[in-house]
Every structure is written in C-alpha cells, then in structure tokens.
Amino acid sequence: MNILKFETNYKRKMFLNKTKSSFKSYSEKIESKVINIYPEIKYQSFIGFGGAFTESSGYSLSLLSQEKQEDIINDYFLENNANYSFCRIPIGSSDFSLKSYSYSQKQDLSDFSIEQDKKYVIPMIKKAQKLNPNIKFLASPWSPPKFMKSNKMLILGGKLLNNYKQVWAEYLSKFILEYQKENICINYMTVQNEPNATQTWESCLYSPEEEKDFAVNYLYLTFLKYNIKTKILVWDHNKEKLYTRAKKELDSNEALNAISGFAFHLYTGDHFENIKLVQEAFPGKILIHTEGCTGYSKFNPNDEVHNAEIYSHDILGDLNSGVNGYIDWNLVLNYKGGPNHKLNYCNSPIMINKEKTDYIKNLSFYYITHFSKFIKPNAKKIAFSTYSTDIELTAFENVDGSIAIVLLNKNNFNKEYNIVLNDKIIHDNLDSHAIVTYLIVR
C-alpha cells in the first residue's frame, strides 16, 4: 500500500505539503494514542463538495484577465486541485447579486427569461463544466417574484400567496427547463432558502405546513407533469431546527414520496446530533449542507486559522453525522467580500485583490481542499474510533478502493497518534492548529 500525506500548517507556511508515509507492523502492545480505521463498516455515500455560482462570484471572476479566470476555475474544478463536483445556483437574485431581479413579471409567465443569468452565472458554470462535465447542481430560490407575494416585495420575508402556488411551481419548472437548454442539469432543488428568516435581502417565509404543502401538492406534481427528475429538498436553513422541522414536514406517505431530503446551513452552531437524528428517523433521505461562510476578515492573519477551522470542524461533524454532500457559499468574491447589493459582505475561499489583477487563496481554501480533493464523489464513509477528542477526524473509502483519512488539531499543542488499519500502523504527530490528510492507495 502506498501512503501519501498532505499537511497544511499556517504558521509553517505549509499548504497541502505532500510527503510519503509508510505502514509499520502493528504490535498488540500498542494500546495508547490509537486511531482505529474499519473500512469493512460503511455508512452513507457522498455526492461531492463544492460552492455556489452566485452572480457576485461570476462578476468578480470577470474582473480578472482570462488567464487568471482560468487559473481560479482550475484551482476549484480540476481533479488534482480542489476537485469540486457539487455546486449550488441561486434561482433569481440573492443578497450576492448585483441587483434584485426575477425571471418573470407577468402572471402567465410569458416573459420568463434567464437572460440575467447569462451575463455572469452561466458563463462561469460553463467554464467549470469544461473541466468537469459531471458536476451536479442544486438550485435554491430566495424569493418568488413580487406579484406572487403577500408583501409585494422580493425582500423582508412575506409569504407566497395561495393563488400563486401553481404559478410558482411552473416558474421553478421553467427555470430547470431553461437551464437544461444550456446543458446544465439541476439535480436537486430546495423549496426555499432560509424559510424561517425575514431578511433585508430576498427572502420568503414558509411554516412547516406551508413548505410541505407546496412541495407535495404543487412542485412535485408539476415536476411529474414536465417529466422533471430533479429531487426536492426542504428546510435549507440552520441545523438547530432540522430535526423538529423534518418531523413536521415528513409526516405523511405523500410527503415521504415527494420530498427526497433536507438541506441546511451552519450559522447557528454544530447541532451535529440533529443530522444524525434525521438520518435515523428518515433512512434513505438525502442530507446536504448547502451554505456556510465566515465573516469578513480583511485578510487579517490572526483570523485565517480561526476561519479555516470553522470550516473544517463543521465539515468533519457533518460528515460523521451522515451528510451526503457539502456545498460552501460564494466561490469567488472581491476584496471587500462582495459585491452584495445589501452590503452583507463575507469571506470566500478565493477573493480578488483590490487592483483586480490577481486573486488570494484564503486558508479556508486549503482546509476545504483537504476534504474535497481526496474524498471523491460516491465515496462511502467508513467507521473509526479515536482515543481523544483533541483530534477531530473522518475516514472515507473511494470507489477505487483508496482510503482518505482527515485529521484536524485545533489546539495550542501537538498530538501524537497511531493510525491502525488492518494490523498495520502509521505513527505520526499532528502539530497545533494544523490539518492533515492521508491517502492510502491499496
């Protein structure tokens, strides 16, 4: 077996530093500092990692030269780089758009058009598809058009009016069909981004009963009418209400049939137990992390490690709790963390410099890549046991039989360990505030 070790250590200026490692024969006398890996015990399959093709990302990318644009797409989508394979697309405008817009302003949808997306969103997607034609896509609406809503605004929440439920289902179906014409297949769709939040940007409120009703009695049936195979997911909000929301929405055979799973965000804390509870209560349903980011840090070195560890801790907890896919937020932003038409700035793993001549990879890019590069689409989570919570870890077996083991140390001290796999052992040490991935090729 060949063992490749990849380490990122900010204080040592090591970023996915590649070395070779080796197994030694395991001695039964070794009982301490052991991490056991059990590849014979398998759990959920994994769809892939990725980010969001927002209008802000597409616009920010366009500010660079063609050569630099290609470099960013290569960094994200080449298999030997971040290997992104599962990405999100906003349906219409979001806070990370240049302006608010909808695809239609007429009740009969006769003016429906995705021309706005063809300026920045779709060109960026097509650049990525040239490198990976097998990217899977999830789409999410932030708001129905104004005329369909109780407050007659895209912003500040409001509700979808009852008499527009079917029109809204037709609208979302048209979005899928129009994107199909661009050779972009929408594999998954969430009913609503953050349906429990009244935002100063595009938003719309759904109670559990309202979301279930729309998903089951309108969207699902309209998909059937047009022979659309897109899977419907609900919630698409923070994890603290994931289990209680799931119980209320999947309380009938009709709902179990129409709704394929759940989407969620990271912004209110870990709540990894809620993911596990949903997995146990609704086996076979898909669980996808669809959004997460860190605050605008102005590239302060003191924040880089903290931000990267927020990502890696959340990814590890989600994966170990049963997640089937993990999607970050904006792929690319400008140096301010925008543009954002509501000034709701944040970080992204890659950001354009102030001069618009080059780009910066934040440390979070490398931490995410420790997972996305080595845990490939259709990999299966495998079992492990560990001697200490000071080391956070996960393990996956890829389709080709290779095993990826990711270890994170968020502490101010290093940690020694012995990875045991099939009576073989890797003895090593993980520095403070560092992350390492072992790829074991059998």
VOPAGU-2260 file (C-alpha; in pm, 1 decimal, decimal comma):
REM VOPAGU-2260
SITE   aa  ch    i         X         Y         Z
SITE  MET   A    0       0,0       0,0       0,0
SITE  ASN   A    1     117,5     349,2     -88,2
SITE  ILE   A    2      54,9     625,4     163,4
SITE  LEU   A    3      59,9     992,4      68,3
SITE  LYS   A    4      44,6    1255,4     341,3
SITE  PHE   A    5     -76,4    1612,0     278,3
SITE  GLU   A    6     -36,3    1873,7     550,7
SITE  THR   A    7    -142,6    2235,5     590,1
SITE  ASN   A    8      20,9    2430,4     870,9
SITE  TYR   A    9     -26,2    2806,0     853,0
SITE  LYS   A   10     247,3    2901,7    1096,3
SITE  ARG   A   11     496,4    2693,3     899,8
SITE  LYS   A   12     365,6    2822,2     565,9
SITE  MET   A   13     283,6    2469,1     452,0
SITE  PHE   A   14     -18,0    2436,2     223,4
SITE  LEU   A   15    -114,4    2080,9     123,4
SITE  ASN   A   16     252,2    1990,0     156,9
SITE  LYS   A   17     293,4    1641,0       8,5
SITE  THR   A   18     518,6    1373,2     157,4
SITE  LYS   A   19     523,0     995,8     160,9
SITE  SER   A   20     443,8     792,5     468,3
SITE  SER   A   21     457,8     421,8     541,9
SITE  PHE   A   22     298,5     149,4     748,7
SITE  LYS   A   23     472,4     -48,3    1016,3
SITE  SER   A   24     366,4    -381,0    1158,8
SITE  TYR   A   25     115,7    -337,5    1438,6
SITE  SER   A   26     209,5    -464,0    1780,2
SITE  GLU   A   27     -59,6    -566,6    2027,2
SITE  LYS   A   28     148,5    -388,9    2288,8
SITE  ILE   A   29      49,7     -54,7    2136,8
SITE  GLU   A   30    -261,5      43,1    2330,5
SITE  SER   A   31    -235,6     418,6    2370,9
SITE  LYS   A   32    -290,6     706,6    2129,7
SITE  VAL   A   33    -464,3     473,8    1884,3
SITE  ILE   A   34    -696,9     570,5    1599,1
SITE  ASN   A   35    -865,4     260,5    1453,9
SITE  ILE   A   36    -993,3     257,2    1094,9
SITE  TYR   A   37   -1256,2      -4,5     998,7
SITE  PRO   A   38   -1312,6       0,4     618,5
SITE  GLU   A   39   -1538,1    -307,1     636,2
SITE  ILE   A   40   -1804,0     -96,3     812,4
SITE  LYS   A   41   -1957,1     150,0     567,9
SITE  TYR   A   42   -2212,3     426,8     602,4
SITE  GLN   A   43   -2353,8     692,8     366,6
SITE  SER   A   44   -2244,9     756,4       9,4
SITE  PHE   A   45   -2113,4    1102,6     -68,3
SITE  ILE   A   46   -2222,8    1319,2    -363,1
SITE  GLY   A   47   -1938,3    1569,5    -354,9
SITE  PHE   A   48   -1804,0    1904,5    -237,8
SITE  GLY   A   49   -1846,6    2245,6    -399,2
SITE  GLY   A   50   -1952,1    2607,9    -376,1
SITE  ALA   A   51   -2214,1    2845,8    -512,6
SITE  PHE   A   52   -2225,2    3006,3    -857,3
SITE  THR   A   53   -2370,4    3336,9    -738,3
SITE  GLU   A   54   -2392,4    3640,7    -964,1
SITE  SER   A   55   -2138,8    3809,0    -734,9
SITE  SER   A   56   -1896,2    3522,6    -795,2
SITE  GLY   A   57   -1940,2    3535,7   -1171,0
SITE  TYR   A   58   -1899,3    3912,5   -1177,6
SITE  SER   A   59   -1591,6    3904,3    -951,1
SITE  LEU   A   60   -1434,8    3640,2   -1172,6
SITE  SER   A   61   -1497,3    3854,5   -1480,9
SITE  LEU   A   62   -1284,2    4136,6   -1338,7
SITE  LEU   A   63    -968,4    3934,1   -1396,9
SITE  SER   A   64    -780,1    3852,8   -1714,3
SITE  GLN   A   65    -885,1    3537,8   -1899,4
SITE  GLU   A   66    -569,0    3367,6   -1780,3
SITE  LYS   A   67    -643,0    3440,0   -1413,8
SITE  GLN   A   68   -1006,1    3337,1   -1457,7
SITE  GLU   A   69    -891,2    3001,4   -1591,5
SITE  ASP   A   70    -648,8    2968,0   -1301,4
SITE  ILE   A   71    -931,1    3006,7   -1048,4
SITE  ILE   A   72   -1154,8    2758,5   -1229,1
SITE  ASN   A   73    -860,8    2517,1   -1244,0
SITE  ASP   A   74    -797,8    2562,9    -871,7
SITE  TYR   A   75   -1154,0    2467,5    -790,1
SITE  PHE   A   76   -1255,0    2211,1   -1050,1
SITE  LEU   A   77    -950,9    2015,0   -1163,0
SITE  GLU   A   78    -939,5    1670,8   -1003,9
SITE  ASN   A   79    -580,4    1728,9    -893,7
SITE  ASN   A   80    -676,6    2055,6    -724,3
SITE  ALA   A   81    -988,7    2113,2    -511,6
SITE  ASN   A   82   -1190,6    1868,1    -724,6
SITE  TYR   A   83   -1526,2    2045,5    -677,7
SITE  SER   A   84   -1812,6    1837,2    -816,1
SITE  PHE   A   85   -2137,9    1952,4    -649,9
SITE  CYS   A   86   -2245,2    2318,9    -668,3
SITE  ARG   A   87   -2535,5    2547,5    -586,5
SITE  ILE   A   88   -2714,1    2800,0    -808,2
SITE  PRO   A   89   -2949,1    3072,1    -675,8
SITE  ILE   A   90   -3279,6    3086,0    -862,2
SITE  GLY   A   91   -3307,0    3454,5    -946,9
SITE  SER   A   92   -3134,9    3710,1    -727,9
SITE  SER   A   93   -2994,6    3664,6    -378,3
SITE  ASP   A   94   -2808,2    3902,1    -148,5
SITE  PHE   A   95   -2498,8    3806,5    -350,4
SITE  SER   A   96   -2632,0    3951,0    -673,5
SITE  LEU   A   97   -2556,9    4285,2    -834,3
SITE  LYS   A   98   -2922,4    4380,7    -805,5
SITE  SER   A   99   -3262,4    4230,7    -727,1
SITE  TYR   A  100   -3433,7    4056,4   -1017,5
SITE  SER   A  101   -3683,2    3786,7   -1111,9
SITE  TYR   A  102   -3718,4    3590,2   -1433,9
SITE  SER   A  103   -4078,4    3700,0   -1490,9
SITE  GLN   A  104   -4307,0    3991,5   -1405,9
SITE  LYS   A  105   -4625,7    3853,1   -1561,3
SITE  GLN   A  106   -4881,9    3621,0   -1411,4
SITE  ASP   A  107   -4885,0    3398,0   -1718,0
SITE  LEU   A  108   -4500,7    3382,9   -1716,1
SITE  SER   A  109   -4499,7    3474,8   -2084,1
SITE  ASP   A  110   -4194,8    3696,7   -2030,1
SITE  PHE   A  111   -3993,6    3431,0   -1844,5
SITE  SER   A  112   -3624,3    3467,7   -1924,5
SITE  ILE   A  113   -3290,7    3370,1   -1768,1
SITE  GLU   A  114   -3100,7    3635,0   -1969,1
SITE  GLN   A  115   -2971,7    3798,5   -1649,4
SITE  ASP   A  116   -2801,7    3470,2   -1553,1
SITE  LYS   A  117   -2632,8    3456,6   -1893,0
SITE  LYS   A  118   -2423,3    3762,1   -1806,7
SITE  TYR   A  119   -2214,3    3614,1   -1526,5
SITE  VAL   A  120   -2362,0    3297,9   -1369,8
SITE  ILE   A  121   -2392,7    3065,8   -1669,0
SITE  PRO   A  122   -2057,4    3165,1   -1827,9
SITE  MET   A  123   -1881,8    3074,7   -1501,8
SITE  ILE   A  124   -2067,4    2742,5   -1484,4
SITE  LYS   A  125   -1968,1    2657,3   -1840,4
SITE  LYS   A  126   -1602,7    2728,5   -1763,9
SITE  ALA   A  127   -1625,5    2479,7   -1477,8
SITE  GLN   A  128   -1808,0    2220,6   -1689,8
SITE  LYS   A  129   -1522,3    2221,3   -1940,1
SITE  LEU   A  130   -1300,3    2082,0   -1665,3
SITE  ASN   A  131   -1562,7    1861,5   -1502,0
SITE  PRO   A  132   -1864,4    1784,0   -1722,2
SITE  ASN   A  133   -2007,1    1568,1   -1441,9
SITE  ILE   A  134   -2072,6    1849,0   -1192,3
SITE  LYS   A  135   -2403,3    1802,9   -1010,7
SITE  PHE   A  136   -2614,9    2108,1    -930,6
SITE  LEU   A  137   -2852,8    2211,6    -655,7
SITE  ALA   A  138   -3069,3    2521,2    -702,6
SITE  SER   A  139   -3243,5    2736,6    -440,7
SITE  PRO   A  140   -3487,4    3028,7    -468,2
SITE  TRP   A  141   -3451,1    3329,0    -238,4
SITE  SER   A  142   -3789,2    3476,6    -328,9
SITE  PRO   A  143   -4079,9    3439,9    -570,7
SITE  PRO   A  144   -4149,0    3746,6    -790,1
SITE  LYS   A  145   -4311,4    4042,3    -615,7
SITE  PHE   A  146   -4656,5    3985,1    -762,8
SITE  MET   A  147   -4674,6    3637,8    -605,6
SITE  LYS   A  148   -4606,3    3756,7    -250,3
SITE  SER   A  149   -4812,2    3893,8      34,4
SITE  ASN   A  150   -4582,2    4194,7      89,4
SITE  LYS   A  151   -4534,7    4265,8    -284,8
SITE  MET   A  152   -4157,5    4282,1    -232,6
SITE  LEU   A  153   -3867,3    4047,1    -300,0
SITE  ILE   A  154   -3718,1    4146,2      35,5
SITE  LEU   A  155   -3832,6    4142,6     400,3
SITE  GLY   A  156   -3987,8    3798,9     404,0
SITE  GLY   A  157   -4350,2    3792,5     307,8
SITE  LYS   A  158   -4543,9    3481,6     204,8
SITE  LEU   A  159   -4623,2    3306,1    -119,5
SITE  LEU   A  160   -4991,6    3382,4    -186,8
SITE  ASN   A  161   -5217,1    3077,9    -209,0
SITE  ASN   A  162   -5348,3    3166,5    -553,9
SITE  TYR   A  163   -4990,5    3171,9    -693,1
SITE  LYS   A  164   -4868,9    2835,0    -566,9
SITE  GLN   A  165   -4921,6    2665,4    -902,5
SITE  VAL   A  166   -4773,6    2957,8   -1093,0
SITE  TRP   A  167   -4466,4    2946,6    -867,9
SITE  ALA   A  168   -4430,7    2573,2    -929,8
SITE  GLU   A  169   -4449,1    2640,8   -1304,3
SITE  TYR   A  170   -4188,9    2917,2   -1266,3
SITE  LEU   A  171   -3943,8    2684,4   -1088,6
SITE  SER   A  172   -4003,0    2417,9   -1352,5
SITE  LYS   A  173   -3930,9    2670,6   -1627,3
SITE  PHE   A  174   -3603,1    2752,6   -1455,4
SITE  ILE   A  175   -3498,6    2387,5   -1470,7
SITE  LEU   A  176   -3605,2    2351,0   -1833,8
SITE  GLU   A  177   -3428,9    2671,2   -1941,1
SITE  TYR   A  178   -3108,4    2561,8   -1769,0
SITE  GLN   A  179   -3137,4    2225,9   -1942,5
SITE  LYS   A  180   -3119,4    2414,7   -2273,2
SITE  GLU   A  181   -2781,2    2543,7   -2151,2
SITE  ASN   A  182   -2672,7    2182,9   -2079,5
SITE  ILE   A  183   -2692,2    2244,2   -1704,8
SITE  CYS   A  184   -2887,9    1972,1   -1525,6
SITE  ILE   A  185   -3044,2    2070,9   -1194,3
SITE  ASN   A  186   -3020,9    1752,1    -988,2
SITE  TYR   A  187   -3166,8    1892,3    -666,5
SITE  MET   A  188   -3386,4    2186,8    -574,2
SITE  THR   A  189   -3472,2    2327,3    -232,5
SITE  VAL   A  190   -3815,3    2480,6    -185,9
SITE  GLN   A  191   -3683,1    2799,6     -26,6
SITE  ASN   A  192   -3356,3    2940,0     102,6
SITE  GLU   A  193   -3388,9    3009,2     476,8
SITE  PRO   A  194   -3769,7    2986,2     500,8
SITE  ASN   A  195   -3764,7    3092,3     866,6
SITE  ALA   A  196   -3583,8    3426,5     817,3
SITE  THR   A  197   -3713,9    3771,3     732,2
SITE  GLN   A  198   -3410,3    3928,4     565,1
SITE  THR   A  199   -3340,1    4275,7     431,8
SITE  TRP   A  200   -3249,1    4094,8     110,9
SITE  GLU   A  201   -3450,6    3845,7     -95,1
SITE  SER   A  202   -3649,9    3617,7     136,4
SITE  CYS   A  203   -3981,1    3439,8     178,1
SITE  LEU   A  204   -4136,4    3268,9     479,7
SITE  TYR   A  205   -4282,3    2919,2     496,7
SITE  SER   A  206   -4416,7    2738,7     800,4
SITE  PRO   A  207   -4352,5    2362,7     801,8
SITE  GLU   A  208   -4708,4    2304,5     686,5
SITE  GLU   A  209   -4679,2    2559,7     406,3
SITE  GLU   A  210   -4348,9    2423,8     279,6
SITE  LYS   A  211   -4478,0    2066,9     285,3
SITE  ASP   A  212   -4797,8    2167,3     107,3
SITE  PHE   A  213   -4610,1    2344,5    -170,0
SITE  ALA   A  214   -4356,1    2065,4    -211,8
SITE  VAL   A  215   -4609,5    1782,0    -214,2
SITE  ASN   A  216   -4917,0    1929,7    -380,8
SITE  TYR   A  217   -4761,6    2171,0    -628,2
SITE  LEU   A  218   -4389,6    2139,1    -700,9
SITE  TYR   A  219   -4370,0    1759,7    -705,3
SITE  LEU   A  220   -4682,0    1723,9    -919,7
SITE  THR   A  221   -4560,5    1991,3   -1161,4
SITE  PHE   A  222   -4225,8    1813,4   -1195,0
SITE  LEU   A  223   -4416,4    1498,0   -1283,5
SITE  LYS   A  224   -4615,7    1690,4   -1543,9
SITE  TYR   A  225   -4296,7    1800,7   -1721,4
SITE  ASN   A  226   -4108,3    1475,0   -1658,5
SITE  ILE   A  227   -3854,2    1662,6   -1447,4
SITE  LYS   A  228   -3631,2    1429,3   -1242,5
SITE  THR   A  229   -3498,8    1695,7   -1004,3
SITE  LYS   A  230   -3513,7    1582,4    -640,6
SITE  ILE   A  231   -3693,3    1812,1    -395,7
SITE  LEU   A  232   -3530,6    1907,6     -64,8
SITE  VAL   A  233   -3681,4    2109,8     220,1
SITE  TRP   A  234   -3568,9    2337,8     504,1
SITE  ASP   A  235   -3240,7    2481,8     363,6
SITE  HIS   A  236   -3183,6    2667,9     687,7
SITE  ASN   A  237   -2983,3    2626,4    1007,0
SITE  LYS   A  238   -2931,9    2296,4    1185,7
SITE  GLU   A  239   -3084,2    2378,8    1524,3
SITE  LYS   A  240   -3438,3    2319,9    1388,9
SITE  LEU   A  241   -3350,9    2046,0    1141,3
SITE  TYR   A  242   -3499,9    1752,0    1329,6
SITE  THR   A  243   -3816,3    1927,8    1452,1
SITE  ARG   A  244   -3878,0    2065,2    1102,9
SITE  ALA   A  245   -3821,7    1722,3     946,9
SITE  LYS   A  246   -4076,2    1558,8    1179,4
SITE  LYS   A  247   -4340,4    1813,8    1083,2
SITE  GLU   A  248   -4278,2    1803,0     708,7
SITE  LEU   A  249   -4238,9    1428,2     655,1
SITE  ASP   A  250   -4546,2    1322,2     850,0
SITE  SER   A  251   -4735,1    1151,5     565,9
SITE  ASN   A  252   -4676,9     896,2     293,0
SITE  GLU   A  253   -4734,7    1167,0      32,8
SITE  ALA   A  254   -4458,8    1380,5     184,3
SITE  LEU   A  255   -4221,9    1086,0     214,4
SITE  ASN   A  256   -4276,8    1016,2    -153,4
SITE  ALA   A  257   -4239,6    1373,7    -279,8
SITE  ILE   A  258   -3957,0    1502,8     -60,0
SITE  SER   A  259   -3615,9    1344,1    -115,6
SITE  GLY   A  260   -3432,7    1500,0     175,7
SITE  PHE   A  261   -3312,7    1800,2     369,5
SITE  ALA   A  262   -3076,6    2092,3     321,6
SITE  PHE   A  263   -2920,0    2301,5     596,3
SITE  HIS   A  264   -2668,4    2575,6     684,5
SITE  LEU   A  265   -2401,9    2613,9     954,9
SITE  TYR   A  266   -2471,7    2956,7    1100,8
SITE  THR   A  267   -2619,9    2868,3    1442,2
SITE  GLY   A  268   -2366,2    2616,5    1566,5
SITE  ASP   A  269   -2282,8    2248,0    1541,3
SITE  HIS   A  270   -2606,6    2057,8    1610,4
SITE  PHE   A  271   -2448,0    1751,1    1452,9
SITE  GLU   A  272   -2683,9    1540,5    1661,7
SITE  ASN   A  273   -2978,5    1679,5    1465,6
SITE  ILE   A  274   -2829,1    1547,7    1141,9
SITE  LYS   A  275   -2790,6    1205,1    1297,6
SITE  LEU   A  276   -3144,3    1213,9    1436,7
SITE  VAL   A  277   -3289,0    1293,4    1093,4
SITE  GLN   A  278   -3081,0    1019,3     933,8
SITE  GLU   A  279   -3208,2     767,1    1187,1
SITE  ALA   A  280   -3570,5     884,1    1168,4
SITE  PHE   A  281   -3581,4     902,6     788,1
SITE  PRO   A  282   -3331,7     649,8     649,7
SITE  GLY   A  283   -3265,5     688,8     280,7
SITE  LYS   A  284   -3338,3    1062,0     275,5
SITE  ILE   A  285   -3062,4    1287,4     143,1
SITE  LEU   A  286   -2884,5    1528,7     379,1
SITE  ILE   A  287   -2695,0    1817,6     219,1
SITE  HIS   A  288   -2508,9    2109,7     371,5
SITE  THR   A  289   -2593,4    2388,8     125,8
SITE  GLU   A  290   -2438,2    2705,0     269,4
SITE  GLY   A  291   -2173,4    2831,3     507,8
SITE  CYS   A  292   -1918,4    3109,8     523,3
SITE  THR   A  293   -1709,9    3311,1     765,8
SITE  GLY   A  294   -1717,9    3683,4     837,9
SITE  TYR   A  295   -1518,9    3942,9     651,5
SITE  SER   A  296   -1166,8    3930,4     796,6
SITE  LYS   A  297    -983,3    4186,5     580,4
SITE  PHE   A  298    -722,8    3912,7     532,4
SITE  ASN   A  299    -611,1    3956,3     892,9
SITE  PRO   A  300    -361,2    3672,7     955,7
SITE  ASN   A  301    -498,0    3635,7    1307,3
SITE  ASP   A  302    -835,3    3534,6    1162,8
SITE  GLU   A  303    -716,4    3297,9     891,5
SITE  VAL   A  304    -667,0    2993,0    1111,9
SITE  HIS   A  305    -988,5    3059,0    1303,4
SITE  ASN   A  306   -1192,8    3086,8     983,8
SITE  ALA   A  307   -1036,4    2774,6     831,4
SITE  GLU   A  308   -1103,2    2576,8    1148,2
SITE  ILE   A  309   -1469,6    2682,6    1146,6
SITE  TYR   A  310   -1499,8    2520,3     804,9
SITE  SER   A  311   -1307,2    2203,2     883,5
SITE  HIS   A  312   -1477,8    2144,7    1218,5
SITE  ASP   A  313   -1819,1    2180,6    1055,0
SITE  ILE   A  314   -1728,3    1955,0     762,2
SITE  LEU   A  315   -1597,6    1685,4     996,7
SITE  GLY   A  316   -1903,1    1698,3    1220,3
SITE  ASP   A  317   -2143,4    1690,8     927,3
SITE  LEU   A  318   -1965,3    1404,1     751,0
SITE  ASN   A  319   -1951,3    1194,4    1065,6
SITE  SER   A  320   -2322,2    1256,1    1127,8
SITE  GLY   A  321   -2435,5    1127,0     788,8
SITE  VAL   A  322   -2418,2    1414,0     538,6
SITE  ASN   A  323   -2432,3    1320,3     167,0
SITE  GLY   A  324   -2294,6    1645,7      25,9
SITE  TYR   A  325   -2124,4    1965,4     137,2
SITE  ILE   A  326   -2160,5    2295,3     -51,9
SITE  ASP   A  327   -1984,1    2614,9      53,9
SITE  TRP   A  328   -2121,7    2961,7     -25,8
SITE  ASN   A  329   -1966,4    3201,7    -283,7
SITE  LEU   A  330   -1687,9    3057,2    -496,4
SITE  VAL   A  331   -1525,0    3395,9    -557,6
SITE  LEU   A  332   -1571,0    3746,6    -414,2
SITE  ASN   A  333   -1394,9    4080,3    -444,8
SITE  TYR   A  334   -1152,5    4211,9    -183,6
SITE  LYS   A  335   -1438,4    4361,4      21,5
SITE  GLY   A  336   -1628,9    4033,9      37,4
SITE  GLY   A  337   -1883,8    4134,8    -224,0
SITE  PRO   A  338   -2035,8    4274,9    -435,4
SITE  ASN   A  339   -2353,3    4247,6    -234,1
SITE  HIS   A  340   -2647,5    4474,8    -302,4
SITE  LYS   A  341   -2735,9    4475,4      67,5
SITE  LEU   A  342   -2375,1    4519,0     190,4
SITE  ASN   A  343   -2395,0    4178,1     358,4
SITE  TYR   A  344   -2027,4    4103,3     299,8
SITE  CYS   A  345   -1844,8    3782,6     389,0
SITE  ASN   A  346   -1536,1    3579,7     303,8
SITE  SER   A  347   -1498,3    3324,2      29,8
SITE  PRO   A  348   -1211,9    3076,4     -11,9
SITE  ILE   A  349   -1084,7    3275,2    -312,3
SITE  MET   A  350   -1102,8    3655,9    -329,7
SITE  ILE   A  351    -996,4    3908,7    -594,6
SITE  ASN   A  352    -732,0    4160,8    -491,9
SITE  LYS   A  353    -803,3    4533,8    -475,8
SITE  GLU   A  354    -619,8    4603,1    -800,2
SITE  LYS   A  355    -823,0    4335,1    -984,5
SITE  THR   A  356    -500,5    4188,4   -1118,6
SITE  ASP   A  357    -479,6    3867,5    -919,8
SITE  TYR   A  358    -651,2    3664,4    -650,2
SITE  ILE   A  359    -587,4    3545,4    -297,5
SITE  LYS   A  360    -648,1    3196,1    -166,6
SITE  ASN   A  361    -762,6    3222,8     191,6
SITE  LEU   A  362    -650,1    2948,3     427,7
SITE  SER   A  363   -1004,8    2809,6     417,2
SITE  PHE   A  364    -943,9    2710,2      53,6
SITE  TYR   A  365    -667,1    2473,4     158,3
SITE  TYR   A  366    -860,7    2335,0     455,6
SITE  ILE   A  367   -1164,1    2257,5     237,4
SITE  THR   A  368    -934,8    2101,7     -23,6
SITE  HIS   A  369    -806,8    1858,3     240,3
SITE  PHE   A  370   -1153,8    1703,7     209,8
SITE  SER   A  371   -1271,5    1778,0    -145,1
SITE  LYS   A  372    -954,2    1662,5    -322,1
SITE  PHE   A  373    -938,8    1323,1    -153,8
SITE  ILE   A  374   -1299,3    1231,2     -65,9
SITE  LYS   A  375   -1429,7    1179,6    -416,0
SITE  PRO   A  376   -1786,6    1155,2    -549,6
SITE  ASN   A  377   -1958,2     829,9    -449,9
SITE  ALA   A  378   -1709,7     764,3    -168,4
SITE  LYS   A  379   -1850,3     593,2     140,3
SITE  LYS   A  380   -1796,7     698,5     498,3
SITE  ILE   A  381   -1619,4     422,2     695,3
SITE  ALA   A  382   -1601,4     353,6    1066,2
SITE  PHE   A  383   -1327,9     461,1    1305,1
SITE  SER   A  384   -1257,0     500,3    1675,0
SITE  THR   A  385   -1025,1     754,6    1831,1
SITE  TYR   A  386    -852,0     790,7    2164,6
SITE  SER   A  387    -914,6    1164,5    2214,4
SITE  THR   A  388   -1147,4    1442,9    2108,9
SITE  ASP   A  389    -838,9    1664,3    2077,7
SITE  ILE   A  390    -803,5    1519,3    1728,7
SITE  GLU   A  391   -1111,5    1554,3    1506,5
SITE  LEU   A  392   -1119,3    1316,1    1212,6
SITE  THR   A  393   -1315,4    1134,7     946,7
SITE  ALA   A  394   -1245,2     849,4     705,7
SITE  PHE   A  395   -1387,9     758,1     363,9
SITE  GLU   A  396   -1328,8     483,9     111,2
SITE  ASN   A  397   -1335,8     592,3    -253,0
SITE  VAL   A  398   -1477,3     388,3    -540,0
SITE  ASP   A  399   -1123,3     290,5    -645,5
SITE  GLY   A  400   -1057,4     141,0    -301,3
SITE  SER   A  401    -832,1     421,8    -178,5
SITE  ILE   A  402    -891,8     545,0     175,5
SITE  ALA   A  403    -885,9     913,1     276,0
SITE  ILE   A  404    -832,4     997,4     642,9
SITE  VAL   A  405    -852,5    1363,1     750,7
SITE  LEU   A  406    -726,6    1475,6    1091,9
SITE  LEU   A  407    -765,4    1822,8    1245,7
SITE  ASN   A  408    -591,8    1968,3    1551,1
SITE  LYS   A  409    -747,3    2296,6    1670,9
SITE  ASN   A  410    -546,5    2302,3    1994,0
SITE  ASN   A  411    -242,3    2501,0    2100,3
SITE  PHE   A  412     -46,4    2178,4    2149,3
SITE  ASN   A  413      54,8    1895,7    1919,4
SITE  LYS   A  414     -92,6    1545,1    1929,6
SITE  GLU   A  415      79,3    1212,2    1876,2
SITE  TYR   A  416    -121,3     922,7    1730,5
SITE  ASN   A  417    -109,4     570,4    1588,6
SITE  ILE   A  418    -343,4     505,1    1294,4
SITE  VAL   A  419    -424,6     133,2    1285,8
SITE  LEU   A  420    -560,6     -21,3     965,6
SITE  ASN   A  421    -573,2    -397,6     903,6
SITE  ASP   A  422    -291,8    -480,5    1150,8
SITE  LYS   A  423     -70,7    -205,8    1008,4
SITE  ILE   A  424      15,9     119,1    1180,2
SITE  ILE   A  425     108,4     476,4    1091,1
SITE  HIS   A  426     283,9     650,4    1379,0
SITE  ASP   A  427     284,3    1028,4    1345,0
SITE  ASN   A  428     238,9    1363,0    1514,6
SITE  LEU   A  429      -5,5    1644,6    1427,3
SITE  ASP   A  430     115,3    1995,8    1501,8
SITE  SER   A  431    -103,3    2251,4    1677,7
SITE  HIS   A  432    -356,4    2427,8    1453,9
SITE  ALA   A  433    -282,2    2202,8    1157,7
SITE  ILE   A  434    -473,6    1967,5     930,8
SITE  VAL   A  435    -350,6    1654,2     756,4
SITE  THR   A  436    -495,3    1409,7     502,4
SITE  TYR   A  437    -363,5    1060,7     443,7
SITE  LEU   A  438    -448,1     897,1     111,4
SITE  ILE   A  439    -392,8     524,0     131,4
SITE  VAL   A  440    -385,8     357,8    -210,8
SITE  ARG   A  441    -436,0     -17,9    -192,2
